[in-house]
Amino acid sequence: MKLIILTLFASISTFAASPMKVECKTARENFIVKIRDNNLTIDGRYPAQTTAQRTRDLGKGVEKIFYLSGEKHTIHISDKSKFNELNDFISIKSRRGHEVTFPLNCSNL
């Protein structure tokens, strides 16, 4: 019983101690996002740094929502251990409701 509890505690502390460190790019690399847990660095035409306002755990994946220049940005990564350009994307929604979605090519930092 003690061994089971010790193993469970070790696996939980290891999982909690590993923050997310990912770099995602659009196909033309005009939008590059570096995610370090809840801190995001955006490179490209308008370099900026921000913090995710909301993070939604999707089991294997994650969704991070942040606002930049009045636009809502949603980064969706379907599987943090196996990135896929078909399932990973960034959606940018303007104040007027126009929405554009770009596929992302992500890799671990």
C-alpha positions in Angstrom: 0.0 0.0 0.0 2.8 2.4 0.9 4.5 1.6 -2.5 1.3 2.5 -4.4 0.9 5.8 -2.5 4.6 6.7 -3.1 4.4 5.9 -6.8 1.2 7.9 -7.2 2.7 10.9 -5.4 5.9 10.8 -7.5 3.9 10.7 -10.7 1.7 13.6 -9.7 4.6 15.8 -8.7 6.5 15.0 -11.9 3.5 15.8 -14.0 2.8 19.1 -12.1 6.5 20.2 -12.3 6.7 20.0 -16.1 5.4 23.3 -17.6 4.4 23.5 -21.2 7.2 24.8 -23.5 6.1 24.9 -27.1 6.8 27.0 -30.2 4.1 27.2 -32.9 4.4 28.8 -36.4 2.0 29.5 -39.2 2.8 28.0 -42.6 4.5 31.2 -43.8 6.1 31.9 -40.4 4.6 35.3 -40.2 3.1 34.5 -36.8 5.3 32.7 -34.3 4.0 32.0 -30.7 6.3 30.7 -28.0 4.2 29.2 -25.1 5.9 28.8 -21.7 3.1 27.6 -19.4 0.8 30.6 -19.3 3.3 33.2 -20.8 3.1 33.8 -24.5 5.6 35.6 -26.7 4.5 36.6 -30.2 7.0 37.3 -32.9 6.3 38.6 -36.4 4.8 41.9 -37.6 3.7 43.0 -34.1 6.0 41.5 -31.5 4.4 41.3 -28.1 4.3 39.4 -24.8 1.1 38.5 -23.0 -0.4 36.0 -20.5 -3.1 33.5 -21.3 -6.4 34.8 -19.8 -7.9 31.3 -20.0 -6.4 27.8 -20.3 -8.6 24.8 -21.0 -7.2 21.4 -20.4 -8.4 19.0 -23.1 -6.9 15.8 -21.6 -4.1 15.2 -24.2 -4.3 18.7 -25.5 -4.8 22.3 -24.4 -6.5 25.4 -25.5 -5.1 28.9 -24.6 -7.1 32.1 -25.0 -5.6 35.5 -24.9 -6.4 39.0 -26.1 -4.0 41.1 -28.2 -4.9 44.5 -29.7 -8.5 44.0 -29.0 -8.6 40.7 -30.9 -9.4 37.3 -29.3 -6.7 34.7 -30.1 -7.4 31.0 -29.4 -4.6 28.5 -29.7 -5.8 24.9 -29.9 -3.3 22.0 -29.6 -5.0 18.7 -29.8 -2.2 16.5 -28.4 0.8 18.0 -26.5 2.9 14.8 -27.1 2.2 14.5 -30.8 1.7 17.8 -32.7 -0.3 17.7 -35.9 -0.7 20.6 -38.4 -4.2 19.3 -39.3 -5.5 19.5 -35.7 -3.4 22.3 -34.2 -4.5 25.9 -35.1 -4.8 29.5 -34.0 -8.1 31.3 -34.4 -8.2 35.1 -34.4 -11.5 36.9 -33.9 -11.8 40.7 -34.4 -14.0 43.0 -32.4 -16.5 43.0 -35.3 -16.8 39.3 -35.2 -14.7 38.4 -38.3 -12.7 35.2 -37.6 -9.6 33.8 -39.3 -8.1 30.4 -38.6 -4.6 29.3 -39.4 -3.0 25.9 -39.1 0.0 25.7 -36.7 3.2 23.8 -37.0 4.3 23.2 -33.3 7.4 21.8 -31.7 8.7 21.5 -28.2 11.3 24.1 -27.0 
